[in-house]
Structure formats: structure tokens, C-alpha cells
Amino acid sequence: MSDADTMEATRRLLPPRPDSPALARRFVRDRLTGVAAPDTVDSAVLAVDELVTNAVLHARTEIEVSLRTGAAVHARVTDRAPHRGLVPWRRHPYTDTGRGLYLIERLTDRYGVDTDEHGKTVWFEVGGPRAPAPSSWGPPDPPGGARRTVTLVDVPWELCMAARQHRHAVLRELLLSAAAGDPLGVAPDALRTAHDANNMLSAWLAAADRDPDADIRTLDLSVPADAAPALAALRDVLDRADDATRTEALLSRPPLPQSADLRHWLLDELIGRLDEDRPPTAWTVAARDPTPMPWDADQIRQSLLPTVATDDRHRITAVNEAAADLLGWDADELLGRRLTVLIPEHLRDRHVAAFTSLLLTGRPRILGRAVPLPALHRDGRTVPVRLLIQGQEKDDGHTVFVAQLFPRTAAPLPEAPEPGETRWPEGPREPVRRGRRPSMDLSPLERLSLLTDCERALSSAQDLTQGLRQVGRALTRRLVDWCAIDLLDEQGEVERVIVVHHDPDLPSPAVYEGRFPPLTQAARG
């Protein structure tokens, strides 16, 4: 049998529908099982699946899958969109999409692309001798039409990669929703235009990247002169997608503020330079909202407060000695473990559910709230703490969750006065120091968490006195030795409503509370 006859016997035409990758997988496995080695069959199935998926998403034309067997398995996937060049991406640890061509490179022995006026064919061979050097995929954006060079100044590359990941994820989900009959309010033509513009944007960035080791890069992008309307459609669709993620209409997470800011800057720069030919504005000087507190691992390790930091996979990435000592661990032993190792078993499901909700919806139900709960000591006992989790942003656009564990102690009971005794407030006398002195040198994270504690204490208390007492306890635990709060009433009389000391073993400072004698004209206070 000739090669042409073999190709004809093992060819399958597929429509540009979401179920076509599954049909292609079944076709390849049925044709190769018993003909090629199991590992070769698995590699061919996965490679064809990736190529057909790309054709469905990007070419949106009829797809032809053909197989030929011999010394090696030769597979070809053809679409009818020769003007849509391939966009090979470098492997990146945060990338969820865009790995199709990278997988082909890793799984197959030879690969390449053939393009003519009728279509584009991506081919590979597996199960035979590897080529000494793989051929190039060709230019990502086939030449044609007038082009302009747009310079992007001071691009933060890791953040740019995180923003690219989010763009591709939400657009892919929008396309799948539209294919299932639920376009989520986005017009089909606008969605297709945005998807194509996003693919080309990634291709332009990849082609302009000439310095793989630099954190901040200046890029010269070669862009079609008429690309501004498509980029504007991309910006509009992505803004609509952001709204859909926040209302949980999409499973993708909402973009982090810094990632959304970079996306807006990037598209505005491209559109503005193409439409108005205005001078470039560097990302480092672009006007934008203040970013959340930046991630600083040294700040965690140097803090006197028990502090643990986790990544968005819930794994501990930093921990200080105070937290390790509190819970019976060595700090190095906790690195890489999930935070749930510090949470009692009966509370883990609730905590994981809240954390998962945060990742999926972006709604900070568990952030900024000091939640009383028991922490799990290494020996199995529980330690009463208040857990305060706050988010910090890394340079690459991902979030680190910083958890502070404040030990809880029972509040001392007020000392009852003798029958008939009246006590007037007097200046507190300094007791013998026990333990470590509260530090006045608080880090920015510690100051923020202290303000959060005070706000929560006032907003959640049943009455003003209870709220002020909680504020006093927060201040004396973390900032000062004594806290006294005096209130002036409408008649001009002063009452010392709260006196709190940081030492829980000290007799209750409540004996210093009460109404002051009336002020006179001679009073110097």
C-alpha cells in the first residue's frame, strides 16, 4: 500500500466544535492501538489533542487529522486559516494555557509546520529517531500589510506573564461558555475579535522579548497599523469578563489589582500609539491606584508577632520563630507544608472552603478579620489564638497570604471594692516587668493589622465600653504597657472608662477607673 493510500485510510475531518478534541483522541487511539507501542500511542493522542484544541480555539475552520504508520507514527493536523501563525510560548511555572506547542516539542521526535494559501498543517513524528535539532515553528505573525513599531517602556515581565495567563484563561472560558449557548452578554463577533487580538498580543510580546534574564524590559513590538479596533474590543471584552468573575459567572478568579492595572496600561499604550502616535509612558511612572502592600519575606521572619505566610496553593512559604515556638515546630520544618497542618482537624474543612471561595471569587470574606479559633500544636493540643489573614502582592502578580496568630488569654476579673468603699482613679504604678516589652518599632504589616484589630473591636462590640476595652487590650498586647481612655461628657465631666495593662497576671487595672472630681477654674490639668 502506498503512503497516499495509507493517509487516505487514516484521515478524519472534524468540525470546529468543542467536542472535536475528544473525537480526535478516540480516532488516534483506535487507529494506533496494536500498531504502535503503548507509550507512542499515548504521546500521539496527547499531541493531536493539543493541536486540535488549538485549531478549534484559534483557526475556527474545518480540521483534518491524518495518520501514517511505519518506522514512526506521523500525524498531521490541518486547518484552513493560513493567516493565523503559530504562537510558541516559553514554559512558565504559572502558565495554565498556551502549553500546546511546548508539549509537542517535549513529546515528539520531529515536528514542524507547513503553510500554503489554502491552509496550515502542523505535523509531528513520534516513536522514531529524534531529529538532531528541532525545526522552527516559523514566524508567529505572517507578514502582510502595513506595520508600526510600538515601544513599551519598563515592562515588569513576571507581572506581564501573570496578566497574560489570566487573559487567556478568562477568554478560553468565555469561548467555551459561548459554544455551550451562554455567551454571558458578550457578542460572538466581539468575542472572536478579542480572542484573536489576545493571541496576536501574546505573539508580539514573545517576538519582542530579547532579554530573558531582565526583570524590567523595554520591548519594541511590531504591530499591524490597523490593530487598534481589535485591541479596543479586547479591552472591552476583558472588562466584561472581570465583572463576570466577580459575580462568579465564570470559574476564573478576578484579576489582582496590579495585574488589571498592567493590562489596562498595556492596551492603552498600544491603542494610543496606533491611534494618536503619542509618546510612550513607562509603566514605572504610569498613574494608577496604590498597590497593596508588597510581599517582603524578611519582614515576616523579623516580626516579633507569630506570623506564617502561604502561597495561593495554601503552602507555607515563610514562617518566623515566634510562630514556630508557639506551635511546637522548627521554622524550617513548616516550609512547604499546607497551612492546615496548624489547624485542628474539625475546622479544616471550613477553612479550606473559605480559602477556596477567596481564590475562586476574589471576595475577601476571610481577609482582614481577626477570627478567634484554636491553632493546632505539634503535640496535638490546641492553642487559643486569633487568626488574622491579609494579602500581599508579589512582583509577579500573585498573592501571598500572611497569617498572624495572636495568643489569646482570659481577661482578668475586676477586683471588687470593699463594701462602702469609694475608689478614685489614680496614676497606675509600674509593676515588675514580666516577659518581653511591647515594641514601638512596628513594621508596616504590624501597624496595618493593629489598625484592623482596633476597627474590628469597635465595630463588633455590643457597646462602646466593651469596644474601647478591646482596643486597649490590642494596644497593650502589641504597642504599649498601659492604655487609659478618658471620655468627656456633655456636662464637661471626665470619666476614665478604661485602664488596661499588658501583663495578664497583674491585678485588674479596673480599680483605676471611674469618674474624676469636677474640674475647677484652678485646675491645671
C-alpha angles and dihedrals in degrees: 000000000000125000090250091054091049092051091049092051093052103043127116129186116211132188121235093260132128091249093058096088089057091049090049092051091052092047094052095045093048092050097045104037108109091010101070134029115278093246090051091050092050093049092048092048093051094045094049090046091056094047095047090047090053091049092051093049101039112019098035092194135112110297128215121201118190133177135198124184131201130104085350137009110260116197130183129191114192131188131178097239107092091162091066105082124201119266110209113193129201114246112265126184093229098046116114096173136031097055096115098102091038089057091050089054092051099041104042136063097220133009142166147145132251120197131185136157092279102049152317126267124196112196138181141177125216132180095036136086115307118245113250090238125009116239122245122265089229129238113333093221115037112228120255137119131021117316136196131205113232118190118212111198125212099355111187096226102200091048089047090055091049090050090049091052091053093047093053094044096053094042091050090051091048090051092050091047091050091049088054091053099262110102092171092229096307116125112240094234092050091049093051091047092049093048092051092046091050092052091050091047089056090048092051092050092048092049093048095049106106102152111058094177101052121100093202116039137183109214132196107209121198103217132176108256092232096050097103097091092050091048090049089052089050091052092050095047092048091051089053089048090053089056090049092052092051092053091045092244085128127043092222116100120250112261118264112252094250091048092050090048091053092049092052092047092048095050094041090052093051096044094043094049092048096044102035105014089227122169117270122266114211118232089232092063100031115124112249142142117286110273122235119267109297121242115261116174092188090059089057094049094046097047117111089213118087101260135174126183126203134184125232089275088062093247121139110250100169136015133170130223093252092062093042092050092047092056101035100253138119108244094235091054092061096054111108095014122117117259089240088077085077095047123082113252096245090058100043098088092053092047094047090048092052093046092048090050089053092052094047100041105022089227109140099221092146099033122100094008121118100219119191111225140134119267120213117248117211091247091058100258122117127246117205109234141152111238117213116183123190132174126238127184126234122214090256093061097256125122130244116200113217115201121194119196114207113193112235124218130182114265113247117252116247114260108246115230121234115267109281093009120134117200123201122202114263134176113284116246119227112250127211107290116254122189127342122341114246109255123239090197100084123174119235090257092051092048091050093049091047091054089048091052092051092048092049092047093055096041097046100041121108092227140005095260093054091047093050091049090053089050090051091051091050091051095047094046094055113014119019143017099234133026122189123177121197124191126202114213129208091269092056095252120139125224124185098218101173135032117171131174127198095230109086091196094059116102110264113286087213088100087074093057126097144083119318121230112267114281117247133201089256094055113116097192 
